[in-house]
Amino acid sequence: MASTEWKASLSALDRYEAIRNIQASRPAQAAGNAIAIEQTAFQNASTRASQTCPNVKTNIPKEEYEAACEQSNAPAAESQPGPADQPHDATTAVEPGIRIGPYANCTPISDGVTSEVYRCADRALKVIVAHRNLEPHNPRREAKILAALRPPCIPLLDVFRDHEQRLVLAFPFMPLTLAHLLDRNDGGGSGALSGRQVRAAFADVLRALEAIHALGIVHRDVKPSAVLLRSASGPAFLSDFGTAWHPELSAHGEPAGDKILDIGTGPYRAPEVLFGDKAYGPPVDMWGLGVMLAEALGSPLFESRPVDEDGNQLGLILSIFKTLGTPTPQTWPEAAGFRVSPFELWTVFAPRPWEVILPDVGAEFRDLVAALVRYDGGRASAAEVRACSMRKVHRERGADFVSRL
């Protein structure tokens, strides 16, 4: 579908910048409609494309979207009412946002398996739309976990029921995610963030992981979209605790040695989960952090198919083995007790040194990725990474390597 193709090429950051441009060009009393104007332009372009040429590859819908946003940049006071039969587009009046509990004029941001997220001024509202818990998703557990955490975990500001009795979690609104930054930089070529951006974001994420791991909590879905940013230079906040495991709140339905395996997202899933180790723990988060760090440095490690595609898990396993080498009982002794053995029925790929895997990454960051992305129980913890980095800072008297970690 043409609409699907052009939508996929438009990042959330592109849409955010379009909204900002509309806001900047309109009087103060009209600026609040910028989000709704952009959304109308986005939807109308997609709808027209699917109705007129659903099977033809074309850039027309994207051009219509951009034209509608640019036309909306004209000051609202100069707009003249058109004929009564004029078709509705992004330059005509738009409906105000919806009300969610005490929050008025809320506009949608995103949606997922169990929830929809809306923005209302400086708040982000996560509305739970699933009628029952779909484990490991559990919004009530998420709220209880977040209530006990502090930044750089995302602060939980409020919990309430809306007029439909849906559970709603309120957070401070953050305009960016690490995924947005990676998408923007990837469009420019290398995909790598600046050293300052990497240090700022990953220092905060490490602090958040150290804090939750000290409480026995496993996040289970560390990925770029779970890292929220107040600006491109930080601060960063760890979010998306909807599938997190808690030693007390999860123990009844999901004992420590019998955890759910359907966790994580795409290339950030740890190999022990892929091979059926239900006793996994905080190291799955550290693996995801290492994979995410390599991506932020401009060197994605693994390829992953969409979760609904056949063979997606086998494809990720193959990608891991090709990159790191096929594991052996010596390189991964813990795997001898897994439900599925990684040592049998696999094409053998020779291990490669990290200098070959990450040739364009500096030695300090390369060593950090290597300490996190490894098969065995020697995977570094958040506390170890931060302690090691602080010792290096003291030793080198302020060297810039991960100076905030």
Contacts in CASP RR format, 6 or more apart in sequence:
PFRMAT RR
TARGET T0000
AUTHOR 0000-0000-0000
METHOD contacts of the structure
MODEL  1
MASTEWKASLSALDRYEAIRNIQASRPAQAAGNAIAIEQTAFQNASTRAS
QTCPNVKTNIPKEEYEAACEQSNAPAAESQPGPADQPHDATTAVEPGIRI
GPYANCTPISDGVTSEVYRCADRALKVIVAHRNLEPHNPRREAKILAALR
PPCIPLLDVFRDHEQRLVLAFPFMPLTLAHLLDRNDGGGSGALSGRQVRA
AFADVLRALEAIHALGIVHRDVKPSAVLLRSASGPAFLSDFGTAWHPELS
AHGEPAGDKILDIGTGPYRAPEVLFGDKAYGPPVDMWGLGVMLAEALGSP
LFESRPVDEDGNQLGLILSIFKTLGTPTPQTWPEAAGFRVSPFELWTVFA
PRPWEVILPDVGAEFRDLVAALVRYDGGRASAAEVRACSMRKVHRERGAD
FVSRL
1 50 0 8 1.000
1 54 0 8 1.000
1 55 0 8 1.000
2 49 0 8 1.000
2 50 0 8 1.000
2 53 0 8 1.000
2 54 0 8 1.000
2 56 0 8 1.000
2 57 0 8 1.000
2 58 0 8 1.000
2 60 0 8 1.000
2 61 0 8 1.000
3 45 0 8 1.000
3 46 0 8 1.000
3 47 0 8 1.000
3 49 0 8 1.000
3 50 0 8 1.000
3 61 0 8 1.000
5 57 0 8 1.000
6 45 0 8 1.000
6 46 0 8 1.000
6 49 0 8 1.000
6 59 0 8 1.000
6 61 0 8 1.000
6 62 0 8 1.000
6 65 0 8 1.000
7 42 0 8 1.000
7 46 0 8 1.000
9 62 0 8 1.000
10 62 0 8 1.000
10 65 0 8 1.000
11 180 0 8 1.000
11 183 0 8 1.000
11 184 0 8 1.000
12 110 0 8 1.000
12 177 0 8 1.000
12 179 0 8 1.000
12 180 0 8 1.000
12 183 0 8 1.000
13 176 0 8 1.000
13 180 0 8 1.000
13 181 0 8 1.000
13 183 0 8 1.000
13 184 0 8 1.000
15 38 0 8 1.000
15 42 0 8 1.000
16 175 0 8 1.000
16 176 0 8 1.000
16 180 0 8 1.000
18 38 0 8 1.000
18 66 0 8 1.000
18 69 0 8 1.000
19 34 0 8 1.000
19 35 0 8 1.000
19 38 0 8 1.000
20 34 0 8 1.000
21 69 0 8 1.000
21 73 0 8 1.000
22 34 0 8 1.000
22 37 0 8 1.000
22 38 0 8 1.000
22 69 0 8 1.000
22 72 0 8 1.000
22 73 0 8 1.000
23 31 0 8 1.000
23 32 0 8 1.000
23 34 0 8 1.000
25 72 0 8 1.000
25 73 0 8 1.000
25 74 0 8 1.000
25 75 0 8 1.000
26 33 0 8 1.000
26 34 0 8 1.000
26 72 0 8 1.000
26 73 0 8 1.000
26 75 0 8 1.000
26 76 0 8 1.000
27 75 0 8 1.000
27 76 0 8 1.000
27 77 0 8 1.000
30 76 0 8 1.000
32 105 0 8 1.000
33 94 0 8 1.000
33 96 0 8 1.000
34 72 0 8 1.000
35 107 0 8 1.000
35 119 0 8 1.000
36 94 0 8 1.000
36 95 0 8 1.000
36 96 0 8 1.000
36 97 0 8 1.000
36 107 0 8 1.000
37 69 0 8 1.000
37 72 0 8 1.000
37 90 0 8 1.000
37 91 0 8 1.000
37 94 0 8 1.000
38 69 0 8 1.000
38 72 0 8 1.000
38 90 0 8 1.000
39 107 0 8 1.000
39 108 0 8 1.000
40 68 0 8 1.000
40 89 0 8 1.000
40 90 0 8 1.000
40 94 0 8 1.000
41 64 0 8 1.000
41 65 0 8 1.000
41 68 0 8 1.000
41 69 0 8 1.000
41 72 0 8 1.000
41 89 0 8 1.000
41 90 0 8 1.000
42 65 0 8 1.000
44 64 0 8 1.000
44 68 0 8 1.000
44 88 0 8 1.000
44 89 0 8 1.000
44 90 0 8 1.000
45 61 0 8 1.000
45 62 0 8 1.000
45 64 0 8 1.000
45 65 0 8 1.000
45 68 0 8 1.000
46 61 0 8 1.000
46 65 0 8 1.000
48 61 0 8 1.000
48 64 0 8 1.000
49 58 0 8 1.000
49 60 0 8 1.000
49 61 0 8 1.000
49 64 0 8 1.000
53 60 0 8 1.000
68 89 0 8 1.000
68 90 0 8 1.000
68 91 0 8 1.000
69 90 0 8 1.000
71 90 0 8 1.000
71 91 0 8 1.000
72 90 0 8 1.000
72 91 0 8 1.000
79 91 0 8 1.000
86 92 0 8 1.000
96 105 0 8 1.000
97 104 0 8 1.000
97 105 0 8 1.000
97 106 0 8 1.000
97 107 0 8 1.000
98 105 0 8 1.000
98 106 0 8 1.000
98 118 0 8 1.000
99 105 0 8 1.000
99 106 0 8 1.000
99 163 0 8 1.000
100 106 0 8 1.000
100 118 0 8 1.000
100 120 0 8 1.000
100 125 0 8 1.000
100 127 0 8 1.000
100 162 0 8 1.000
100 168 0 8 1.000
101 160 0 8 1.000
101 161 0 8 1.000
101 162 0 8 1.000
101 163 0 8 1.000
101 168 0 8 1.000
102 160 0 8 1.000
103 118 0 8 1.000
103 120 0 8 1.000
103 123 0 8 1.000
103 125 0 8 1.000
103 170 0 8 1.000
104 120 0 8 1.000
105 120 0 8 1.000
106 118 0 8 1.000
106 119 0 8 1.000
106 120 0 8 1.000
106 125 0 8 1.000
107 118 0 8 1.000
107 119 0 8 1.000
107 120 0 8 1.000
108 116 0 8 1.000
108 117 0 8 1.000
108 118 0 8 1.000
108 119 0 8 1.000
109 117 0 8 1.000
109 118 0 8 1.000
109 119 0 8 1.000
109 124 0 8 1.000
110 116 0 8 1.000
110 117 0 8 1.000
111 117 0 8 1.000
111 129 0 8 1.000
113 130 0 8 1.000
113 134 0 8 1.000
113 137 0 8 1.000
114 128 0 8 1.000
114 129 0 8 1.000
114 130 0 8 1.000
114 134 0 8 1.000
114 137 0 8 1.000
114 139 0 8 1.000
115 126 0 8 1.000
115 127 0 8 1.000
115 128 0 8 1.000
115 129 0 8 1.000
115 130 0 8 1.000
115 139 0 8 1.000
116 126 0 8 1.000
116 127 0 8 1.000
116 129 0 8 1.000
117 124 0 8 1.000
117 125 0 8 1.000
117 126 0 8 1.000
117 127 0 8 1.000
118 124 0 8 1.000
118 125 0 8 1.000
118 127 0 8 1.000
119 125 0 8 1.000
119 173 0 8 1.000
120 173 0 8 1.000
121 173 0 8 1.000
122 172 0 8 1.000
122 173 0 8 1.000
123 157 0 8 1.000
123 170 0 8 1.000
123 171 0 8 1.000
123 172 0 8 1.000
123 173 0 8 1.000
124 170 0 8 1.000
124 171 0 8 1.000
124 172 0 8 1.000
124 173 0 8 1.000
124 174 0 8 1.000
125 168 0 8 1.000
125 169 0 8 1.000
125 170 0 8 1.000
125 171 0 8 1.000
126 139 0 8 1.000
126 168 0 8 1.000
126 169 0 8 1.000
126 170 0 8 1.000
126 171 0 8 1.000
127 162 0 8 1.000
127 166 0 8 1.000
127 167 0 8 1.000
127 168 0 8 1.000
128 139 0 8 1.000
128 166 0 8 1.000
128 167 0 8 1.000
128 168 0 8 1.000
128 169 0 8 1.000
129 166 0 8 1.000
130 137 0 8 1.000
130 139 0 8 1.000
133 139 0 8 1.000
133 140 0 8 1.000
135 254 0 8 1.000
135 260 0 8 1.000
136 220 0 8 1.000
136 242 0 8 1.000
136 243 0 8 1.000
136 245 0 8 1.000
136 254 0 8 1.000
136 260 0 8 1.000
136 262 0 8 1.000
136 263 0 8 1.000
137 242 0 8 1.000
137 243 0 8 1.000
138 242 0 8 1.000
138 243 0 8 1.000
139 167 0 8 1.000
139 169 0 8 1.000
139 242 0 8 1.000
140 167 0 8 1.000
141 242 0 8 1.000
141 244 0 8 1.000
141 246 0 8 1.000
141 249 0 8 1.000
141 250 0 8 1.000
142 169 0 8 1.000
142 241 0 8 1.000
142 242 0 8 1.000
142 244 0 8 1.000
143 156 0 8 1.000
143 159 0 8 1.000
143 167 0 8 1.000
143 169 0 8 1.000
144 246 0 8 1.000
144 249 0 8 1.000
145 217 0 8 1.000
145 241 0 8 1.000
145 244 0 8 1.000
145 246 0 8 1.000
145 249 0 8 1.000
146 153 0 8 1.000
146 154 0 8 1.000
146 155 0 8 1.000
146 156 0 8 1.000
146 169 0 8 1.000
146 241 0 8 1.000
147 156 0 8 1.000
147 159 0 8 1.000
148 215 0 8 1.000
149 156 0 8 1.000
149 211 0 8 1.000
149 212 0 8 1.000
150 211 0 8 1.000
151 208 0 8 1.000
151 235 0 8 1.000
151 237 0 8 1.000
152 204 0 8 1.000
152 205 0 8 1.000
152 207 0 8 1.000
152 208 0 8 1.000
152 235 0 8 1.000
152 236 0 8 1.000
152 237 0 8 1.000
152 238 0 8 1.000
153 208 0 8 1.000
153 211 0 8 1.000
153 212 0 8 1.000
153 237 0 8 1.000
153 238 0 8 1.000
153 239 0 8 1.000
153 241 0 8 1.000
154 171 0 8 1.000
154 172 0 8 1.000
154 174 0 8 1.000
154 228 0 8 1.000
154 237 0 8 1.000
154 238 0 8 1.000
154 239 0 8 1.000
155 171 0 8 1.000
155 172 0 8 1.000
155 237 0 8 1.000
156 169 0 8 1.000
156 170 0 8 1.000
156 171 0 8 1.000
157 170 0 8 1.000
157 171 0 8 1.000
157 172 0 8 1.000
158 168 0 8 1.000
158 169 0 8 1.000
158 170 0 8 1.000
159 167 0 8 1.000
159 168 0 8 1.000
159 169 0 8 1.000
159 170 0 8 1.000
160 168 0 8 1.000
160 170 0 8 1.000
161 167 0 8 1.000
161 168 0 8 1.000
162 168 0 8 1.000
171 239 0 8 1.000
174 228 0 8 1.000
174 229 0 8 1.000
174 230 0 8 1.000
174 237 0 8 1.000
175 229 0 8 1.000
175 230 0 8 1.000
175 231 0 8 1.000
176 228 0 8 1.000
176 229 0 8 1.000
176 230 0 8 1.000
176 231 0 8 1.000
176 232 0 8 1.000
177 224 0 8 1.000
177 225 0 8 1.000
177 226 0 8 1.000
177 227 0 8 1.000
177 228 0 8 1.000
177 229 0 8 1.000
178 201 0 8 1.000
178 224 0 8 1.000
178 225 0 8 1.000
178 227 0 8 1.000
178 229 0 8 1.000
178 236 0 8 1.000
178 292 0 8 1.000
178 296 0 8 1.000
179 223 0 8 1.000
179 224 0 8 1.000
179 225 0 8 1.000
179 227 0 8 1.000
180 229 0 8 1.000
181 193 0 8 1.000
181 197 0 8 1.000
181 224 0 8 1.000
181 229 0 8 1.000
181 232 0 8 1.000
182 191 0 8 1.000
182 193 0 8 1.000
182 224 0 8 1.000
182 295 0 8 1.000
182 296 0 8 1.000
185 191 0 8 1.000
185 192 0 8 1.000
185 193 0 8 1.000
185 298 0 8 1.000
190 298 0 8 1.000
191 298 0 8 1.000
192 296 0 8 1.000
192 297 0 8 1.000
192 298 0 8 1.000
192 299 0 8 1.000
193 201 0 8 1.000
193 296 0 8 1.000
193 297 0 8 1.000
193 298 0 8 1.000
196 233 0 8 1.000
197 232 0 8 1.000
197 233 0 8 1.000
197 234 0 8 1.000
197 296 0 8 1.000
198 293 0 8 1.000
198 296 0 8 1.000
198 297 0 8 1.000
198 365 0 8 1.000
199 400 0 8 1.000
199 402 0 8 1.000
199 403 0 8 1.000
199 404 0 8 1.000
199 405 0 8 1.000
200 233 0 8 1.000
200 234 0 8 1.000
200 235 0 8 1.000
200 236 0 8 1.000
200 404 0 8 1.000
201 227 0 8 1.000
201 229 0 8 1.000
201 234 0 8 1.000
201 236 0 8 1.000
201 296 0 8 1.000
202 236 0 8 1.000
202 289 0 8 1.000
202 293 0 8 1.000
202 296 0 8 1.000
202 402 0 8 1.000
202 405 0 8 1.000
203 402 0 8 1.000
203 404 0 8 1.000
203 405 0 8 1.000
204 234 0 8 1.000
204 235 0 8 1.000
204 236 0 8 1.000
204 237 0 8 1.000
204 238 0 8 1.000
205 222 0 8 1.000
205 227 0 8 1.000
205 236 0 8 1.000
205 238 0 8 1.000
205 289 0 8 1.000
206 289 0 8 1.000
206 382 0 8 1.000
206 385 0 8 1.000
206 386 0 8 1.000
206 405 0 8 1.000
207 382 0 8 1.000
207 386 0 8 1.000
208 237 0 8 1.000
208 238 0 8 1.000
209 219 0 8 1.000
209 222 0 8 1.000
209 238 0 8 1.000
209 282 0 8 1.000
209 285 0 8 1.000
209 286 0 8 1.000
209 289 0 8 1.000
209 382 0 8 1.000
210 381 0 8 1.000
210 382 0 8 1.000
210 383 0 8 1.000
210 386 0 8 1.000
212 218 0 8 1.000
212 219 0 8 1.000
212 238 0 8 1.000
212 244 0 8 1.000
213 282 0 8 1.000
213 285 0 8 1.000
213 381 0 8 1.000
213 382 0 8 1.000
213 383 0 8 1.000
214 383 0 8 1.000
215 246 0 8 1.000
215 247 0 8 1.000
216 246 0 8 1.000
216 247 0 8 1.000
216 282 0 8 1.000
217 244 0 8 1.000
217 245 0 8 1.000
217 246 0 8 1.000
217 247 0 8 1.000
218 244 0 8 1.000
218 245 0 8 1.000
218 280 0 8 1.000
218 281 0 8 1.000
218 282 0 8 1.000
218 284 0 8 1.000
218 285 0 8 1.000
219 226 0 8 1.000
219 238 0 8 1.000
219 240 0 8 1.000
219 241 0 8 1.000
219 244 0 8 1.000
219 285 0 8 1.000
220 243 0 8 1.000
220 244 0 8 1.000
220 245 0 8 1.000
220 263 0 8 1.000
220 264 0 8 1.000
220 284 0 8 1.000
220 285 0 8 1.000
221 240 0 8 1.000
221 242 0 8 1.000
221 243 0 8 1.000
221 244 0 8 1.000
221 263 0 8 1.000
221 264 0 8 1.000
221 265 0 8 1.000
221 268 0 8 1.000
222 238 0 8 1.000
222 264 0 8 1.000
222 268 0 8 1.000
222 285 0 8 1.000
222 288 0 8 1.000
222 289 0 8 1.000
222 292 0 8 1.000
223 240 0 8 1.000
223 264 0 8 1.000
223 265 0 8 1.000
223 266 0 8 1.000
223 268 0 8 1.000
223 288 0 8 1.000
223 292 0 8 1.000
224 292 0 8 1.000
224 295 0 8 1.000
224 296 0 8 1.000
225 240 0 8 1.000
226 238 0 8 1.000
226 239 0 8 1.000
226 240 0 8 1.000
227 236 0 8 1.000
227 237 0 8 1.000
227 238 0 8 1.000
227 239 0 8 1.000
227 292 0 8 1.000
228 236 0 8 1.000
228 237 0 8 1.000
228 238 0 8 1.000
228 239 0 8 1.000
229 235 0 8 1.000
229 236 0 8 1.000
229 237 0 8 1.000
230 237 0 8 1.000
243 263 0 8 1.000
243 264 0 8 1.000
245 254 0 8 1.000
245 259 0 8 1.000
245 281 0 8 1.000
247 256 0 8 1.000
254 260 0 8 1.000
256 279 0 8 1.000
257 278 0 8 1.000
257 279 0 8 1.000
258 278 0 8 1.000
258 279 0 8 1.000
259 278 0 8 1.000
259 279 0 8 1.000
259 280 0 8 1.000
259 281 0 8 1.000
260 278 0 8 1.000
261 273 0 8 1.000
261 276 0 8 1.000
261 278 0 8 1.000
263 269 0 8 1.000
263 273 0 8 1.000
263 284 0 8 1.000
264 273 0 8 1.000
264 284 0 8 1.000
265 307 0 8 1.000
266 304 0 8 1.000
266 307 0 8 1.000
266 312 0 8 1.000
266 316 0 8 1.000
267 291 0 8 1.000
267 300 0 8 1.000
267 301 0 8 1.000
267 302 0 8 1.000
267 303 0 8 1.000
267 304 0 8 1.000
267 316 0 8 1.000
267 319 0 8 1.000
268 287 0 8 1.000
268 288 0 8 1.000
268 291 0 8 1.000
268 292 0 8 1.000
269 284 0 8 1.000
269 288 0 8 1.000
269 304 0 8 1.000
269 316 0 8 1.000
270 280 0 8 1.000
270 283 0 8 1.000
270 284 0 8 1.000
270 287 0 8 1.000
270 288 0 8 1.000
271 287 0 8 1.000
271 317 0 8 1.000
271 320 0 8 1.000
271 327 0 8 1.000
271 342 0 8 1.000
271 375 0 8 1.000
272 280 0 8 1.000
272 283 0 8 1.000
272 284 0 8 1.000
272 334 0 8 1.000
272 335 0 8 1.000
272 338 0 8 1.000
273 280 0 8 1.000
273 284 0 8 1.000
274 313 0 8 1.000
274 316 0 8 1.000
274 317 0 8 1.000
274 320 0 8 1.000
275 335 0 8 1.000
275 338 0 8 1.000
275 339 0 8 1.000
275 340 0 8 1.000
275 341 0 8 1.000
275 342 0 8 1.000
276 338 0 8 1.000
276 339 0 8 1.000
276 340 0 8 1.000
277 334 0 8 1.000
277 335 0 8 1.000
277 337 0 8 1.000
277 338 0 8 1.000
277 339 0 8 1.000
278 339 0 8 1.000
282 381 0 8 1.000
282 382 0 8 1.000
283 377 0 8 1.000
283 379 0 8 1.000
283 381 0 8 1.000
285 382 0 8 1.000
286 372 0 8 1.000
286 379 0 8 1.000
286 380 0 8 1.000
286 381 0 8 1.000
286 382 0 8 1.000
287 372 0 8 1.000
287 373 0 8 1.000
287 379 0 8 1.000
288 372 0 8 1.000
289 372 0 8 1.000
289 382 0 8 1.000
290 368 0 8 1.000
290 369 0 8 1.000
290 372 0 8 1.000
290 373 0 8 1.000
291 301 0 8 1.000
291 302 0 8 1.000
291 373 0 8 1.000
293 365 0 8 1.000
293 368 0 8 1.000
293 369 0 8 1.000
293 372 0 8 1.000
294 300 0 8 1.000
294 301 0 8 1.000
294 358 0 8 1.000
294 361 0 8 1.000
294 369 0 8 1.000
294 373 0 8 1.000
295 301 0 8 1.000
297 358 0 8 1.000
297 361 0 8 1.000
297 365 0 8 1.000
297 369 0 8 1.000
298 360 0 8 1.000
298 361 0 8 1.000
299 357 0 8 1.000
299 358 0 8 1.000
299 360 0 8 1.000
299 361 0 8 1.000
301 323 0 8 1.000
301 357 0 8 1.000
301 373 0 8 1.000
302 316 0 8 1.000
302 319 0 8 1.000
302 320 0 8 1.000
302 323 0 8 1.000
303 315 0 8 1.000
303 316 0 8 1.000
303 319 0 8 1.000
304 312 0 8 1.000
304 315 0 8 1.000
304 316 0 8 1.000
304 319 0 8 1.000
305 311 0 8 1.000
305 312 0 8 1.000
305 315 0 8 1.000
305 316 0 8 1.000
306 312 0 8 1.000
317 342 0 8 1.000
321 327 0 8 1.000
321 346 0 8 1.000
321 347 0 8 1.000
321 349 0 8 1.000
322 349 0 8 1.000
323 352 0 8 1.000
323 357 0 8 1.000
324 351 0 8 1.000
324 352 0 8 1.000
324 357 0 8 1.000
324 373 0 8 1.000
324 374 0 8 1.000
324 375 0 8 1.000
325 349 0 8 1.000
325 350 0 8 1.000
325 351 0 8 1.000
325 352 0 8 1.000
326 342 0 8 1.000
326 346 0 8 1.000
326 347 0 8 1.000
326 348 0 8 1.000
326 349 0 8 1.000
327 335 0 8 1.000
327 342 0 8 1.000
327 343 0 8 1.000
327 375 0 8 1.000
328 343 0 8 1.000
329 335 0 8 1.000
329 336 0 8 1.000
329 343 0 8 1.000
331 351 0 8 1.000
331 375 0 8 1.000
331 376 0 8 1.000
332 342 0 8 1.000
332 375 0 8 1.000
332 376 0 8 1.000
333 376 0 8 1.000
334 376 0 8 1.000
334 377 0 8 1.000
335 341 0 8 1.000
335 342 0 8 1.000
335 343 0 8 1.000
335 375 0 8 1.000
354 366 0 8 1.000
354 367 0 8 1.000
354 369 0 8 1.000
354 370 0 8 1.000
355 366 0 8 1.000
358 366 0 8 1.000
358 369 0 8 1.000
361 369 0 8 1.000
364 392 0 8 1.000
364 401 0 8 1.000
364 402 0 8 1.000
365 401 0 8 1.000
365 402 0 8 1.000
368 380 0 8 1.000
368 385 0 8 1.000
368 402 0 8 1.000
371 379 0 8 1.000
371 380 0 8 1.000
371 385 0 8 1.000
372 379 0 8 1.000
372 380 0 8 1.000
372 385 0 8 1.000
380 388 0 8 1.000
385 405 0 8 1.000
386 405 0 8 1.000
389 401 0 8 1.000
389 402 0 8 1.000
389 405 0 8 1.000
390 405 0 8 1.000
392 399 0 8 1.000
392 401 0 8 1.000
392 402 0 8 1.000
393 399 0 8 1.000
393 401 0 8 1.000
393 402 0 8 1.000
393 403 0 8 1.000
END
